[in-house]
Amino acid sequence: MTKVQNNLLTRRSIYRFSNKDIEHNYLEIGFEAARHAPCHKQTHPWKFYIMGKETRNKIIPIVKLMAIEKALGSKEDVEFGINKAISKIKDVPTLIAVTTSINTNDVFRDEEDYAATVCALHNFVLSMWEQGIGSQWSTGSITRHEISYQALKISSEKERIIGFIRVGYPEVVPERKKKSISEIRFYLP
Ligand SMILES: Cc1cc2nc3c(=O)[nH]c(=O)nc-3n(C[C@H](O)[C@H](O)[C@H](O)COP(=O)(O)O)c2cc1C
């Protein structure tokens, strides 16, 4: 098996990270991979915002509120829910918001740009994985809240946050059941 194929087959979303920080030079290798993603019309619609302590702190009040609402709705212990939600923002070694540019007057371009940004995001994730570093793409409601746009100092009319990526050294690599080739591939006459 080639190195690339092995990387593709072994990558998993990582939910538990060690406390060890990720050095910037490793992240830069990932961003180098990201910027080489395919992109129709050369629009390069993606941006990666690495969220430092100050930026993360700005969204915590809303993260708390959302956690309270969720806990009350699910009968989960409120204190436990709040701590878990805050930890997902504060304790992860690297937190990156990924955005794609918005094309309000061209729906097809908007869709193609979103697709290209996903390619860039996954290039980044795969590059990190090759370096022994795990990631998890999150589309939790905080990623769509206006407070996140304010924290990143970007306009929600020009850019859309497509998710946060949590990045760190894996503590556990989960197993995932995937569809078989015969379920997804169809040679046609
Ligand atoms: C668009 C997208 C959004 C995702 N959002 C979340 C999320 O909000 N929370 C989460 O726990 N995992 C999220 N994931 C990770 C998926 O749950 C994960 O990819 C899936 O379980 C398959 O596992 P694998 O990535 O290890 O193959 C997201 C993945 C994608 C592609």
The ligand as a Gaussian input file, in Angstrom:
#p B3LYP/6-31G(d) Opt

LIG

0 1
 C      -19.249000      18.175000       7.469000
 C      -18.869000      17.433000       8.707000
 C      -19.290000      17.920000       9.923000
 C      -18.970000      17.255000      11.106000
 N      -19.396000      17.775000      12.289000
 C      -19.180000      17.092000      13.421000
 C      -19.669000      17.598000      14.664000
 O      -20.268000      18.679000      14.734000
 N      -19.437000      16.870000      15.768000
 C      -18.772000      15.689000      15.717000
 O      -18.622000      15.047000      16.752000
 N      -18.251000      15.198000      14.569000
 C      -18.450000      15.871000      13.422000
 N      -17.939000      15.407000      12.228000
 C      -17.104000      14.186000      12.221000
 C      -17.934000      12.981000      11.773000
 O      -18.779000      12.598000      12.812000
 C      -16.968000      11.861000      11.376000
 O      -16.291000      12.251000      10.204000
 C      -17.715000      10.555000      11.121000
 O      -18.193000      10.039000      12.311000
 C      -16.843000       9.530000      10.426000
 O      -15.697000       9.256000      11.171000
 P      -14.240000       9.407000      10.560000
 O      -14.030000      10.868000      10.277000
 O      -13.336000       8.923000      11.643000
 O      -14.141000       8.589000       9.317000
 C      -18.214000      16.069000      11.040000
 C      -17.774000      15.591000       9.791000
 C      -18.088000      16.253000       8.642000
 C      -17.611000      15.721000       7.308000

